Amino acid sequence: MALHHKLCHTLGGSFDLPHAETHAVVLPHVAAFNQSAAPRALKRVARALDAEAAGSGLFDLAESLGAPTSLKAIGMSEADLDKAAEIATSAPYWNPRPVDKAAIRALLDNAYHGRRPTN
């Protein structure tokens, strides 16, 4: 669950985003975020996807299947990214990598714009 679950709950519950699509957009970014803290687990994901890294592999898979790859595409407003980061970090779940508001805001910005994770 960790950060992925927390962000998707925040985005779906607070901003009325569609459930499955929100998970598809957010998962690659959370995988990239957690790469340094859970390298063995995410290396397995990358290997299963025949990718260099889990985050980029998950992003490429979503894109190849026609799934959305940006929060913008599923109805998120850029003006709400600060609020989303605040909500998500106000009562954080356990996560392998420590979570702070600035890092989550950056993750959400990447997800909003549909940037392919680089790590």
DSSP file (Angstrom, degrees, kcal/mol; ACC not computed):
  #  RESIDUE AA STRUCTURE BP1 BP2  ACC     N-H-->O    O-->H-N    N-H-->O    O-->H-N    TCO  KAPPA ALPHA  PHI   PSI    X-CA   Y-CA   Z-CA
    1    1 A M     >        0   0    0      0, 0.0     4,-2.1     0, 0.0     3,-0.5   0.000 360.0 360.0 360.0 -79.0    0.0    0.0    0.0
    2    2 A A  H  >  -     0   0    0      1,-0.2     4,-2.2     2,-0.2    93,-0.2   0.045 360.0 -12.5  43.6-140.9    2.4    2.7    1.2
    3    3 A L  H  > S+     0   0    0      1,-0.2     4,-2.9     2,-0.2     5,-0.3   0.858 133.7  57.1 -62.5 -40.3    2.7    5.9   -0.8
    4    4 A H  H  > S+     0   0    0     -3,-0.5     4,-2.3     1,-0.2    -1,-0.2   0.944 111.0  43.5 -57.5 -48.7    1.0    4.6   -3.9
    5    5 A H  H  X S+     0   0    0     -4,-2.1     4,-2.5     1,-0.2     5,-0.2   0.914 113.9  51.2 -63.5 -43.8   -2.2    3.8   -2.0
    6    6 A K  H  X S+     0   0    0     -4,-2.2     4,-2.4    -5,-0.2    -2,-0.2   0.930 112.0  45.8 -61.2 -47.2   -2.1    7.1    0.0
    7    7 A L  H  X S+     0   0    0     -4,-2.9     4,-3.0     2,-0.2     5,-0.2   0.914 113.4  48.7 -64.5 -42.5   -1.7    9.2   -3.2
    8    8 A C  H  X S+     0   0    0     -4,-2.3     4,-2.6    -5,-0.3     5,-0.3   0.890 111.6  49.6 -67.2 -37.7   -4.5    7.4   -5.0
    9    9 A H  H  X S+     0   0    0     -4,-2.5     4,-2.7    -5,-0.2     5,-0.4   0.932 113.6  47.1 -61.7 -45.5   -6.8    7.7   -2.1
   10   10 A T  H  X S+     0   0    0     -4,-2.4     4,-2.3    -5,-0.2     5,-0.4   0.943 116.1  42.9 -61.0 -49.7   -6.0   11.4   -1.8
   11   11 A L  H  X S+     0   0    0     -4,-3.0     4,-1.3     2,-0.2     6,-1.1   0.904 120.5  40.4 -68.3 -42.4   -6.5   12.0   -5.6
   12   12 A G  H  X S+     0   0    0     -4,-2.6     4,-1.0    -5,-0.2    -2,-0.2   0.937 122.1  39.9 -71.2 -46.6   -9.6   10.0   -6.0
   13   13 A G  H  < S+     0   0    0     -4,-2.7    -2,-0.2    -5,-0.3    -3,-0.2   0.858 125.4  33.4 -74.1 -36.5  -11.3   11.0   -2.7
   14   14 A S  H  < S+     0   0    0     -4,-2.3    -3,-0.2    -5,-0.4    -1,-0.2   0.732 131.8  28.2 -92.9 -23.8  -10.4   14.7   -2.7
   15   15 A F  H  < S-     0   0    0     -4,-1.3    -2,-0.2    -5,-0.4    -3,-0.2   0.276  98.7-121.6-125.0   9.2  -10.4   15.4   -6.4
   16   16 A D     <  +     0   0    0     -4,-1.0    -4,-0.2     1,-0.2    -3,-0.1   0.836  50.9 164.6  55.3  40.0  -12.9   12.9   -7.7
   17   17 A L        -     0   0    0     -6,-1.1    -1,-0.2    -9,-0.1    58,-0.1  -0.588  47.5 -91.2 -84.4 151.6  -10.5   11.3  -10.1
   18   18 A P     >  -     0   0    0      0, 0.0     4,-2.1     0, 0.0     5,-0.2  -0.383  34.9-131.6 -66.2 137.8  -11.3    7.8  -11.6
   19   19 A H  H  > S+     0   0    0      2,-0.2     4,-2.0     1,-0.2     5,-0.2   0.945  97.0  37.2 -58.6 -62.9  -10.0    5.0   -9.5
   20   20 A A  H  > S+     0   0    0      1,-0.2     4,-2.3     2,-0.2    -1,-0.2   0.901 117.9  50.5 -62.5 -42.6   -8.2    2.7  -12.0
   21   21 A E  H  > S+     0   0    0      1,-0.2     4,-2.1     2,-0.2    -1,-0.2   0.874 107.7  53.7 -64.6 -37.7   -6.8    5.5  -14.1
   22   22 A T  H  X S+     0   0    0     -4,-2.1     4,-2.5     1,-0.2     5,-0.2   0.924 109.4  48.7 -62.7 -44.0   -5.4    7.2  -11.1
   23   23 A H  H  X S+     0   0    0     -4,-2.0     4,-2.4     1,-0.2    -2,-0.2   0.909 109.7  52.4 -61.5 -42.5   -3.6    4.1  -10.1
   24   24 A A  H  < S+     0   0    0     -4,-2.3    -1,-0.2     1,-0.2    -2,-0.2   0.892 114.0  42.7 -61.8 -40.1   -2.2    3.6  -13.6
   25   25 A V  H  X S+     0   0    0     -4,-2.1     4,-0.5    -5,-0.1    -2,-0.2   0.915 118.9  42.1 -72.2 -43.4   -0.9    7.2  -13.7
   26   26 A V  H >X S+     0   0    0     -4,-2.5     4,-2.1    -5,-0.2     3,-0.6   0.845  97.3  72.9 -78.5 -36.0    0.6    7.3  -10.2
   27   27 A L  H 3X S+     0   0    0     -4,-2.4     4,-2.6     1,-0.2     5,-0.2   0.872  95.1  50.1 -54.1 -47.2    2.2    3.8   -9.9
   28   28 A P  H 3> S+     0   0    0      0, 0.0     4,-2.0     0, 0.0    -1,-0.2   0.890 112.6  48.6 -59.7 -36.1    5.2    4.5  -12.2
   29   29 A H  H <X S+     0   0    0     -3,-0.6     4,-2.2    -4,-0.5    -2,-0.2   0.876 112.0  47.3 -72.9 -37.6    6.1    7.7  -10.3
   30   30 A V  H  X S+     0   0    0     -4,-2.1     4,-2.5     2,-0.2    -1,-0.2   0.895 110.1  53.5 -69.8 -39.2    5.9    6.0   -6.9
   31   31 A A  H  X S+     0   0    0     -4,-2.6     4,-0.7    -5,-0.3    -2,-0.2   0.931 111.6  45.5 -59.5 -44.5    8.0    3.1   -8.1
   32   32 A A  H >< S+     0   0    0     -4,-2.0     3,-0.7    -5,-0.2     4,-0.4   0.906 111.9  52.5 -64.2 -41.2   10.6    5.6   -9.3
   33   33 A F  H 3< S+     0   0    0     -4,-2.2     3,-0.4     1,-0.2    -2,-0.2   0.895 115.0  41.0 -60.1 -41.7   10.3    7.5   -6.0
   34   34 A N  H >X S+     0   0    0     -4,-2.5     4,-1.8     1,-0.2     3,-1.0   0.463  85.3 102.5 -88.3  -1.8   10.9    4.3   -4.0
   35   35 A Q  T << S+     0   0    0     -3,-0.7     3,-0.3    -4,-0.7    -1,-0.2   0.878  82.3  46.7 -50.7 -47.4   13.6    2.9   -6.2
   36   36 A S  T 34 S+     0   0    0     -4,-0.4    -1,-0.3    -3,-0.4    -2,-0.1   0.760 116.4  44.7 -71.2 -23.4   16.5    3.8   -3.9
   37   37 A A  T <4 S+     0   0    0     -3,-1.0    -1,-0.2     1,-0.2    -2,-0.2   0.658 126.2  27.4 -94.9 -17.9   14.7    2.5   -0.8
   38   38 A A  S  X S+     0   0    0     -4,-1.8     4,-2.2    -3,-0.3     5,-0.2  -0.369  71.1 151.6-137.7  56.1   13.5   -0.8   -2.2
   39   39 A P  H  > S+     0   0    0      0, 0.0     4,-1.9     0, 0.0     5,-0.2   0.855  70.4  52.0 -63.8 -37.5   16.0   -1.7   -4.9
   40   40 A R  H  > S+     0   0    0      2,-0.2     4,-1.5     1,-0.2     5,-0.1   0.946 112.9  44.0 -65.2 -47.0   15.6   -5.5   -4.8
   41   41 A A  H  > S+     0   0    0      1,-0.2     4,-1.5     2,-0.2    -1,-0.2   0.926 116.9  45.5 -63.8 -44.9   11.8   -5.5   -5.1
   42   42 A L  H  X S+     0   0    0     -4,-2.2     4,-2.3     1,-0.2    -1,-0.2   0.751 105.6  60.6 -75.6 -22.1   11.8   -2.9   -7.8
   43   43 A K  H  X S+     0   0    0     -4,-1.9     4,-2.6    -5,-0.2    -1,-0.2   0.878 103.5  52.3 -66.8 -37.1   14.6   -4.6   -9.7
   44   44 A R  H  X S+     0   0    0     -4,-1.5     4,-2.4     2,-0.2    -2,-0.2   0.904 109.1  49.2 -63.5 -41.3   12.3   -7.7   -9.9
   45   45 A V  H  X S+     0   0    0     -4,-1.5     4,-1.6     2,-0.2    -2,-0.2   0.942 111.6  48.9 -62.4 -47.1    9.5   -5.5  -11.4
   46   46 A A  H  <>S+     0   0    0     -4,-2.3     5,-2.7     1,-0.2     4,-0.5   0.919 110.9  50.2 -59.0 -44.3   11.9   -4.0  -13.9
   47   47 A R  H ><5S+     0   0    0     -4,-2.6     3,-1.1     1,-0.2    -1,-0.2   0.902 108.3  52.5 -62.5 -41.2   13.1   -7.5  -14.9
   48   48 A A  H 3<5S+     0   0    0     -4,-2.4    -1,-0.2     1,-0.3    -2,-0.2   0.817 114.2  43.4 -63.5 -29.7    9.6   -8.7  -15.4
   49   49 A L  T 3<5S-     0   0    0     -4,-1.6    -1,-0.3    -3,-0.2    -2,-0.2   0.419 110.0-122.9 -93.9   0.1    8.9   -5.7  -17.7
   50   50 A D  T < 5 +     0   0    0     -3,-1.1     2,-0.3    -4,-0.5    -3,-0.2   0.933  69.5 132.3  54.1  48.7   12.2   -6.1  -19.5
   51   51 A A  S   <S-     0   0    0     -5,-2.7    -1,-0.2    -6,-0.1    -2,-0.1  -0.833  70.9-121.5-126.8 162.0   13.0   -2.5  -18.5
   52   52 A E  S    S+     0   0    0     -2,-0.3     2,-0.3     1,-0.2    -6,-0.1   0.847  98.6  11.4 -70.3 -34.3   16.0   -0.7  -17.0
   53   53 A A  S  > S-     0   0    0     -7,-0.1     4,-2.3     1,-0.1    -1,-0.2  -0.983  72.3-121.2-145.1 153.2   13.9    0.5  -14.1
   54   54 A A  H  > S+     0   0    0     -2,-0.3     4,-2.9    65,-0.3     5,-0.3   0.917 108.8  52.5 -61.5 -45.9   10.5   -0.3  -12.6
   55   55 A G  H  > S+     0   0    0      1,-0.2     4,-2.1     2,-0.2    -1,-0.2   0.934 114.3  39.9 -59.9 -49.3    9.1    3.3  -12.9
   56   56 A S  H  > S+     0   0    0      2,-0.2     4,-2.6     1,-0.2    -1,-0.2   0.874 115.5  53.3 -69.2 -35.7   10.0    3.7  -16.6
   57   57 A G  H  X S+     0   0    0     -4,-2.3     4,-2.2     2,-0.2    -2,-0.2   0.908 110.1  46.7 -64.7 -41.8    8.9    0.2  -17.4
   58   58 A L  H  X S+     0   0    0     -4,-2.9     4,-2.4     2,-0.2    -2,-0.2   0.891 112.8  50.5 -66.5 -39.4    5.5    0.7  -15.7
   59   59 A F  H  X S+     0   0    0     -4,-2.1     4,-2.6    -5,-0.3    -2,-0.2   0.940 111.4  47.5 -62.1 -47.7    5.1    4.0  -17.6
   60   60 A D  H  X S+     0   0    0     -4,-2.6     4,-2.5     1,-0.2    -2,-0.2   0.882 111.2  51.9 -63.1 -38.7    5.9    2.4  -20.9
   61   61 A L  H  X S+     0   0    0     -4,-2.2     4,-1.5     2,-0.2     6,-0.2   0.944 110.4  47.6 -62.5 -48.0    3.6   -0.5  -20.2
   62   62 A A  H  <>S+     0   0    0     -4,-2.4     5,-2.5     1,-0.2     4,-0.5   0.931 113.3  48.6 -58.2 -46.2    0.7    1.9  -19.5
   63   63 A E  H ><5S+     0   0    0     -4,-2.6     3,-1.1     1,-0.2    -1,-0.2   0.901 109.1  52.4 -61.8 -41.8    1.4    3.9  -22.6
   64   64 A S  H 3<5S+     0   0    0     -4,-2.5    -1,-0.2     1,-0.3    -2,-0.2   0.777 110.4  49.0 -67.1 -25.5    1.6    0.8  -24.8
   65   65 A L  T 3<5S-     0   0    0     -4,-1.5    -1,-0.3    -3,-0.4    -2,-0.2   0.459 117.3-111.5 -91.4  -2.7   -1.8   -0.3  -23.5
   66   66 A G  T < 5 +     0   0    0     -3,-1.1    -3,-0.2    -4,-0.5    -2,-0.1   0.643  67.3 147.9  80.2  14.5   -3.4    3.0  -24.1
   67   67 A A      < -     0   0    0     -5,-2.5    -1,-0.3    -6,-0.2    -2,-0.1  -0.466  58.1 -91.4 -75.7 154.4   -3.8    3.7  -20.4
   68   68 A P        -     0   0    0      0, 0.0    -1,-0.1     0, 0.0     3,-0.1  -0.352  34.5-171.0 -65.5 148.1   -3.6    7.3  -19.3
   69   69 A T        +     0   0    0      1,-0.1     2,-0.3    -3,-0.1     3,-0.1   0.240  62.9  56.2-124.2  10.2   -0.1    8.5  -18.3
   70   70 A S     >  -     0   0    0     44,-0.1     4,-0.6     1,-0.1    42,-0.3  -0.999  67.8-137.3-143.1 147.3   -0.9   12.0  -16.8
   71   71 A L  T >4>S+     0   0    0     40,-2.1     5,-2.4    -2,-0.3     3,-0.7   0.833 107.7  62.0 -66.4 -32.0   -3.1   13.3  -14.1
   72   72 A K  G >45S+     0   0    0     40,-1.5     3,-1.5    39,-0.3    -1,-0.2   0.906  98.5  55.8 -58.6 -42.3   -4.0   16.1  -16.5
   73   73 A A  G 345S+     0   0    0     39,-0.3    -1,-0.2     1,-0.3    -2,-0.2   0.715 107.9  48.7 -66.1 -21.1   -5.5   13.6  -18.9
   74   74 A I  G <<5S-     0   0    0     -3,-0.7    -1,-0.3    -4,-0.6    -2,-0.2   0.261 129.1 -87.5-106.7  12.9   -7.9   12.2  -16.2
   75   75 A G  T < 5S+     0   0    0     -3,-1.5     2,-0.2     1,-0.3    -3,-0.2   0.533  73.0 147.2 104.4   6.8   -9.2   15.6  -15.0
   76   76 A M      < -     0   0    0     -5,-2.4     2,-0.5    -6,-0.1    -1,-0.3  -0.530  42.5-132.9 -74.9 141.3   -6.8   16.8  -12.4
   77   77 A S    >   -     0   0    0     -2,-0.2     3,-1.8     1,-0.1     4,-0.2  -0.811   5.0-139.9 -93.5 133.1   -6.3   20.5  -12.1
   78   78 A E  G >  S+     0   0    0     -2,-0.5     3,-1.5     1,-0.3     4,-0.3   0.833 103.1  65.0 -59.0 -31.7   -2.7   21.8  -11.9
   79   79 A A  G 3  S+     0   0    0      1,-0.3     4,-0.3     2,-0.1    -1,-0.3   0.689  97.4  56.5 -65.0 -18.0   -3.9   24.4   -9.4
   80   80 A D  G <> S+     0   0    0     -3,-1.8     4,-2.5     1,-0.2    -1,-0.3   0.426  77.9  92.8 -94.3   0.5   -4.8   21.5   -7.0
   81   81 A L  H <> S+     0   0    0     -3,-1.5     4,-2.3    -4,-0.2     5,-0.2   0.898  85.8  49.4 -63.9 -40.6   -1.3   19.9   -6.9
   82   82 A D  H  > S+     0   0    0     -4,-0.3     4,-2.2    -3,-0.3    -1,-0.2   0.930 112.6  47.9 -62.7 -44.3   -0.2   21.9   -3.8
   83   83 A K  H  > S+     0   0    0     -4,-0.3     4,-2.7     1,-0.2    -2,-0.2   0.903 110.7  51.6 -62.8 -41.9   -3.4   20.9   -2.0
   84   84 A A  H  X S+     0   0    0     -4,-2.5     4,-2.6     1,-0.2    -1,-0.2   0.912 109.8  49.0 -62.1 -43.1   -3.0   17.3   -3.0
   85   85 A A  H  X S+     0   0    0     -4,-2.3     4,-1.5     2,-0.2    -1,-0.2   0.893 111.9  50.0 -63.8 -39.4    0.6   17.3   -1.7
   86   86 A E  H  X S+     0   0    0     -4,-2.2     4,-1.0     2,-0.2    -2,-0.2   0.941 113.0  45.1 -63.5 -48.7   -0.6   18.8    1.6
   87   87 A I  H >X S+     0   0    0     -4,-2.7     3,-0.7     1,-0.2     4,-0.7   0.933 112.7  51.2 -61.7 -46.3   -3.4   16.3    2.1
   88   88 A A  H 3< S+     0   0    0     -4,-2.6    -1,-0.2     1,-0.2     5,-0.2   0.787 116.2  39.9 -65.4 -28.2   -1.1   13.3    1.2
   89   89 A T  H 3< S+     0   0    0     -4,-1.5    -1,-0.2    -5,-0.2    -2,-0.2   0.491  94.4  81.5-100.5  -3.5    1.6   14.3    3.6
   90   90 A S  H << S+     0   0    0     -4,-1.0    -2,-0.2    -3,-0.7    -1,-0.2   0.824 115.3  11.0 -72.1 -29.7   -0.7   15.5    6.5
   91   91 A A  S  < S-     0   0    0     -4,-0.7    -1,-0.3    -3,-0.1    -2,-0.1  -0.550  91.8-166.6-143.5  72.5   -1.2   11.9    7.7
   92   92 A P        -     0   0    0      0, 0.0     2,-0.2     0, 0.0    -3,-0.1  -0.215  13.3-133.0 -69.7 151.6    1.3    9.7    5.8
   93   93 A Y        -     0   0    0     -5,-0.2     6,-0.1     1,-0.1     2,-0.1  -0.465  43.7 -79.5 -84.4 166.7    1.3    6.0    5.6
   94   94 A W        +     0   0    0     -2,-0.2    -1,-0.1   -92,-0.1     3,-0.1  -0.446  57.0 176.8 -62.4 144.6    4.5    4.0    6.1
   95   95 A N        -     0   0    0    -93,-0.2     4,-0.1    -2,-0.1   -93,-0.0  -0.983  40.6-120.2-149.6 146.3    6.6    4.0    3.0
   96   96 A P  S    S+     0   0    0      0, 0.0    -1,-0.1     0, 0.0    -2,-0.0   0.845 104.6  46.9 -60.0 -32.7   10.1    2.5    2.3
   97   97 A R  S    S-     0   0    0     -3,-0.1   -63,-0.0   -59,-0.0   -64,-0.0  -0.909 103.6-101.8-108.0 136.0   11.5    6.0    1.5
   98   98 A P        -     0   0    0      0, 0.0     2,-0.5     0, 0.0    -4,-0.1  -0.242  37.4-137.4 -55.7 143.4   10.7    8.9    3.8
   99   99 A V        +     0   0    0     -6,-0.1     2,-0.3    -4,-0.1     3,-0.0  -0.885  25.9 172.0-109.3 131.0    8.0   11.2    2.5
  100  100 A D     >  -     0   0    0     -2,-0.5     4,-2.3     1,-0.1     5,-0.2  -0.956  41.9-112.5-134.9 159.0    8.1   15.0    2.6
  101  101 A K  H  > S+     0   0    0     -2,-0.3     4,-2.6     1,-0.2     5,-0.2   0.873 113.2  51.4 -59.4 -42.8    5.8   17.6    1.1
  102  102 A A  H  > S+     0   0    0      1,-0.2     4,-2.0     2,-0.2    -1,-0.2   0.911 111.7  47.1 -64.1 -41.8    8.3   19.0   -1.4
  103  103 A A  H  > S+     0   0    0      2,-0.2     4,-2.3     1,-0.2    -1,-0.2   0.894 113.8  47.8 -66.6 -39.3    9.2   15.5   -2.8
  104  104 A I  H  X S+     0   0    0     -4,-2.3     4,-2.7     2,-0.2    -2,-0.2   0.882 109.4  53.3 -69.9 -37.1    5.5   14.6   -3.1
  105  105 A R  H  X S+     0   0    0     -4,-2.6     4,-2.1    -5,-0.2    -2,-0.2   0.912 110.6  47.5 -62.2 -41.6    4.7   17.9   -4.8
  106  106 A A  H  X S+     0   0    0     -4,-2.0     4,-2.3     2,-0.2    -2,-0.2   0.908 111.3  50.6 -66.0 -41.9    7.5   17.1   -7.4
  107  107 A L  H  X S+     0   0    0     -4,-2.3     4,-2.4     1,-0.2    -2,-0.2   0.931 111.4  48.3 -59.9 -46.1    6.2   13.6   -7.9
  108  108 A L  H  X S+     0   0    0     -4,-2.7     4,-2.9     1,-0.2    -1,-0.2   0.864 108.8  53.9 -64.1 -36.6    2.7   14.9   -8.5
  109  109 A D  H  X S+     0   0    0     -4,-2.1     4,-2.2     2,-0.2    -1,-0.2   0.922 109.7  47.5 -63.6 -43.3    4.0   17.5  -10.9
  110  110 A N  H  X>S+     0   0    0     -4,-2.3     5,-2.4     1,-0.2     4,-0.8   0.919 114.6  46.5 -62.4 -42.9    5.7   14.8  -12.9
  111  111 A A  H  <5S+     0   0    0     -4,-2.4   -40,-2.1     3,-0.2     3,-0.4   0.879 109.9  54.2 -67.4 -37.7    2.5   12.7  -12.9
  112  112 A Y  H  <5S+     0   0    0     -4,-2.9   -40,-1.5   -42,-0.3   -39,-0.3   0.928 114.5  39.8 -60.6 -45.3    0.4   15.7  -13.8
  113  113 A H  H  <5S-     0   0    0     -4,-2.2    -1,-0.2    -5,-0.2    -2,-0.2   0.525 109.9-121.4 -85.0  -5.8    2.5   16.4  -16.9
  114  114 A G  T  <5 +     0   0    0     -4,-0.8     2,-0.3    -3,-0.4    -3,-0.2   0.852  46.4 173.2  69.8  34.3    2.9   12.7  -17.8
  115  115 A R      < -     0   0    0     -5,-2.4    -1,-0.2    -6,-0.2     3,-0.0  -0.582  36.8-116.0 -76.1 135.7    6.7   12.8  -17.6
  116  116 A R        -     0   0    0     -2,-0.3   -60,-0.1     1,-0.1    -1,-0.1  -0.571  35.0-111.9 -70.5 125.2    8.3    9.4  -18.0
  117  117 A P        -     0   0    0      0, 0.0    -1,-0.1     0, 0.0   -64,-0.1  -0.295  23.4-157.8 -58.5 143.2   10.1    8.5  -14.8
  118  118 A T              0   0    0      1,-0.1    -2,-0.0   -63,-0.1     0, 0.0   0.533 360.0 360.0-104.1  -8.4   13.9    8.4  -15.3
  119  119 A N              0   0    0    -66,-0.0   -65,-0.3   -65,-0.0   -64,-0.1   0.398 360.0 360.0-130.6 360.0   14.9    6.2  -12.4
